[in-house]
């Protein structure tokens, strides 16, 4: 029988988080340690530090330019390409499974519903709805008069924003237009995020502000000011904390309860292009400066900055997968 301290020391040196699956079947004590949140955090940080130190390299997949990225409920990766096609790839080895065609221009927005349905918003002003199982086209949503730039979805509704300055609400099951948000001004919305904890819809604009709407009655609740350039990406933690990334190179952290600015993260040197939150609570950020930031929300602690391979290429998007993260660059996917 080894003391817990020694067992913890062994576990923390496991490079891959999946290694806990093997360790947890050794005996009941090992299983108990593998369920400990602190152990899981230590394992996760160990894994990412190997990338930061150059001791591990991501698996890269070179292909056509990428404009949007999302991950399906079954781990499938969706990747939009120039001109409208959407490549469907395996989340394990990146193999091309299918290509979805129908848009007449590039899709800048992809999102997957809880039932696996894929929604794509395009420069052709439309939103297409696809089956997550077969890839079949289900319907086309028409209502915007300019390029669709962002989408968000909950259990019942899809939210879309566009260069036309309008935010529309659609019914998931029928595709009918439910509501048009009263945006009260010539704003162009660039990003959307839903807070299921507080029932809020966040709409980030090119003119630096974030509008916060009720996701139930669609009333404008408040406006968040602080960014000095356009709000490019947003993500909400399970407790309702909202993170916004901007062209001003900062990440701002906001309270979901009252919209108070909690802190500002300033370690990127160019625009923040995408954010994602891992299962263990780590916030990932990618930037045009070619770096990947890993943050702990407690005090906004920067755990590490990873300089991506071929870092002269801007990092465009990041999404959580079943086993790690996938990052899109101009012409490649990197699996971590």
C-alpha positions, 0 to 999 in steps of 0.5 A, a space after each residue: 500500500 503506497 501512501 496517498 502522497 506518492 500515488 498523487 505524485 505518480 498521477 501528476 506525472 501522467 502526461 495524458 488526462 486519459 491516463 487516469 482511465 487506466 489508473 482508476 481501474 487498479 484499485 478503489 484507492 486509485 479510483 478515488 484519487 482519479 475522481 479528485 478535482 485537484 488531481 484532474 486539474 494537475 493532470 490537465 496542467 501537466 498535459 498542456 505544459 508539455 506542449 508549452 515546453 515543446 515536448 509534445 507537438 499537436 497533430 496537424 492536418 493541412 487543407 483548404 482555408 478555414 473560416 469557421 469551426 465547431 464540434 458536434 455532439 458525437 465529436 465530429 468536426 465541422 469546418 467551413 471553407 471558401 465558397 460555401 462547402 462545409 467539411 465534416 471530419 472525424 474527431 479522432 483522426 481528422 479523416 474527411 467523412 463528408 462535404 456539405 454543399 448548398 451555400 453559394 458563399 462562404 459560411 462564417 458561422 457554425 453551431 451545433 444544437 443539443 440534438 446534434 443538428 448543425 446550423 450554418 450562417 453564410 455570406 449568402 445571407 441565409 442560415 442552413 439547417 443540416 442533420 447531424 446524423 446524415 448531413 442531409 439539408 433540412 431547411 433554409 432560414 431566410 430573413 437577413 439582408 446581409 452576411 450572417 456572422 454569428 449563431 447561438 442555439 439553446 434547447 428551443 431557439 436559434 439566434 443569428 446576427 448579421 451585417 444588416 444590424 439585426 438579431 433574429 430568433 428562430 424556432 429550432 423545430 419549425 424554422 419559423 421566425 419568432 422574434 426580431 430584437 429591437 437593437 435601437 441603433 445602427 449596430 453591427 453584431 459580430 458575436 453571440 453567446 448564450 448563458 443558460 444559467 441566467 437565461 441571457 443572450 450576449 451580442 458583441 458589436 463592432 463598435 466595442 460594446 456588448 448588449 445583454 438581452 433576456 433570452 426568454 422575453 427578449 428585453 434589453 437588460 444592460 450594455 457592457 462597455 470596456 473594450 476599445 475595439 470590436 468584440 470578436 468572440 464570447 463564451 460563458 462558463 457554467 456559473 454564468 461568468 462571461 468572457 469576451 475577446 476583442 480586436 483590442 487584444 484583451 479578454 474581459 471577464 464579466 459577472 453574469 449576475 449584474 454585468 460588472 467587469 471582474 477583470 481584464 486579461 492582457 497577455 495577448 499582443 494582437 486580436 483575440 480571435 476565439 475562446 473556449 472553456 474546457 471541462 475542467 474549467 480552463 479558459 483557452 484563448 487564441 490570437 492573431 499573435 500565434 499564441 494559445 493562452 490557458 487561464 484559470 478563472 480564480 483571479 484570472 491567472 495565466 497558466 501558460 502561453 503556448 506558441 503554436 507551430 508555424 506561429 506566423 500564421 494567425 490562429 482563427 478558432 478554437 473548439 473543445 473536443 472529447 479528448 482535448 482541443 482543435 485549433 484552426 489556422 488559415 490552412 490547417 487544423 491542429 489537434 491537441 
